[in-house]
């Protein structure tokens, strides 16, 4: 480089800085050091497209919910009984009288029971399907659309295994003719699309066997203002409710259900729903990548800076030239990475659409993440360049100093450096305080992800202290470890930059995996079977707190499948009379009920395990067995409690104190909302509220016999949900967006480790060549590099676990029902893959350096 004769005037300094930048940007090492910026830009753009693909736009939501129409209203409080043939014609006439020419009435019945076992209900939607009300949701696969009463098209027919021309039996003996099958682009569950008039042809006595069966009306229309349509709908409901002897007060409720296409109610985008999976990494990873560029080039930049200053160039001008050179290649790497990310995202979009078979959300606003990325890179580069210009050469300790790194890996710092350090430490204290305050408010997974972002910032602000502590704790057990430690101390800025980037990515990936596993385990624990294996419970079809009807009991007993099986009633300490007056008995401070059985042996059959002596004695002597996982359950020793008898919210009396004991019971649906069990005789002696008869439990029933009982109840024309049998709950399935985010973060970690390790080794090429020139064997070089990289990855793993586990633990403790679950196998696999990638990258880079030297 030609030395300038004199420092230009202030007007000429920018031109000199740009000339310096042009010459300095020719460095291949500088170009290679921006690999991480390329990776960060690729991640930002690819994940933006993927998450946009998984989020429906407002128009797509309207196509799903209101089809080709402009608006819809409904009324969930009205349940048209089977066979009702008056409401739909009346509503159609009123809407026509209001001047609406393009309108359609749809009936939605969600409790249509298929004649299969285990029993399952589906939704039946009745309207004029031949007119194509939902052209972008339902795709006819075979046959034709239903046009007459009793005809149906089955969506997702592979679930029910029916084909056009076959008969589908529902609700006991209702036979529907299948005229076609269709694909529901927005769901994977079976629906029945029924022809006009199907609901009106159903027998009215179906309501006796299926008391919850009813249809809700939905009005869809286009080309008219909402007010006259809502008035027509409300008047039709009022007229119908008046005929049924009900109070007509649905006007406000109808208006609340108004849905307009013009509202453009898009789904909550996954980008906003997963701040820890995209928003935070999209900000922090590019920032860390730029800092890594300056860290990898730190020693070379400082040597160049001192050389230019010695030639008469002012320090700010020289620093500006170096900053502009780094900024130029960082922006180039970001642009190339963004273009590559667009290509990767487009490929992922096609793959996701093929696998999910759902509408892909529109990818709009592509310019926004690109501009944010470029602005962030520019600002970070300018800040790093400003720090470079202010720093002094003696800020970097000599590698040969005997005590290098023992005191924060540095010697005396300048006043500016001390001010920066003090300011950073104050910010760190503020960030940790903010994390502590915000953690108290966490009540959702999204807030936990935001907390993870605050913790990430707090951890990053203490990375220099963590690195200094690492240097103090690293052992020097031989010359190789001593060389590795002291070289880290001598090149601390490079090491701290790499540590910060790896910490962010480890924290994001490990945290997302932990949060995802916690959500899945929580969903699994909240999904319980109705009864234990081998049990059959006959109940009311609407609630397992009430006993079965006589028709259900007769149909079940007529099968003979329950003959000789142990049988007992499971009555709750709870009654509700015809006036909706509720009486119950609960422990003080609790609002959950007790269940009653006839004897201790019934209690054993109920919970599927034997009682110990203390539990059996407590129950026999008029005490309570309380679920061991219930709040306030007794923990060892003799405990007693009274019961409060209430009528609605009024306390009627308290019982004497009763002995209590804890008992383990597997989670089931019949346990939900209960506190424990007692004997029925105890409840009678205490004058507690008891129903005349409760659910009937049978034990020791084979699965085939349980299915036979359900089939018999279906055949008798009764709701088979009154027969509760064991069905294993399906495993929780995570949303596709969360899975895609977790996979992307894992891949980003591996790519970052490879890029960081190779970049650091290229930076250390001169140092390694010096060691070899001194006669050290090549194996020492590999050991020094592996020791350094292993130390950095280990420390970043520990810091990442703080970022990962703290929000997960908080969400599990703050939100009721959440179960903390750490996927140690997945985390261990990720860490093993990371260390393997670091070893391979180190070995390959050393071999390349040796080959270049030999060549």
Secondary structure as UniProt FT lines:
FT   HELIX           10..24
FT   TURN            25..26
FT   HELIX           28..32
FT   TURN            33..34
FT   HELIX           35..53
FT   HELIX           58..66
FT   TURN            67..68
FT   STRAND          71..74
FT   TURN            76..77
FT   TURN            82..83
FT   HELIX           87..97
FT   TURN            98..99
FT   STRAND          102..114
FT   STRAND          120..126
FT   HELIX           129..131
FT   TURN            133..137
FT   STRAND          138..143
FT   TURN            149..150
FT   STRAND          151..155
FT   HELIX           157..159
FT   TURN            160..161
FT   TURN            164..165
FT   STRAND          167..170
FT   TURN            171..173
FT   STRAND          174..184
FT   TURN            185..186
FT   STRAND          191..194
FT   TURN            196..198
FT   HELIX           199..201
FT   TURN            204..205
FT   HELIX           206..209
FT   TURN            211..212
FT   STRAND          215..222
FT   HELIX           226..243
FT   TURN            244..245
FT   HELIX           251..256
FT   STRAND          259..260
FT   HELIX           261..263
FT   HELIX           270..273
FT   HELIX           275..279
FT   HELIX           280..296
FT   HELIX           298..310
FT   TURN            311..312
FT   HELIX           315..356
FT   HELIX           366..390
FT   HELIX           393..395
FT   TURN            399..400
FT   TURN            402..409
FT   HELIX           415..441
FT   HELIX           445..461
FT   HELIX           463..473
FT   HELIX           479..490
FT   HELIX           492..525
FT   TURN            533..534
FT   STRAND          536..539
FT   TURN            544..545
FT   HELIX           550..558
FT   TURN            561..564
FT   STRAND          567..572
FT   STRAND          574..576
FT   TURN            578..579
FT   STRAND          582..587
FT   TURN            588..589
FT   STRAND          593..597
FT   HELIX           600..607
FT   HELIX           613..620
FT   TURN            621..622
FT   STRAND          624..627
FT   TURN            628..629
FT   TURN            631..632
FT   STRAND          639..641
FT   STRAND          643..647
FT   TURN            648..649
FT   STRAND          650..654
FT   STRAND          658..663
FT   HELIX           669..671
FT   TURN            672..673
FT   STRAND          674..679
FT   HELIX           680..685
FT   TURN            686..687
FT   STRAND          695..698
FT   HELIX           703..715
FT   TURN            716..717
FT   HELIX           720..722
FT   STRAND          723..725
FT   HELIX           736..763
FT   HELIX           765..773
FT   TURN            774..775
FT   HELIX           778..814
FT   TURN            816..817
FT   HELIX           824..854
//
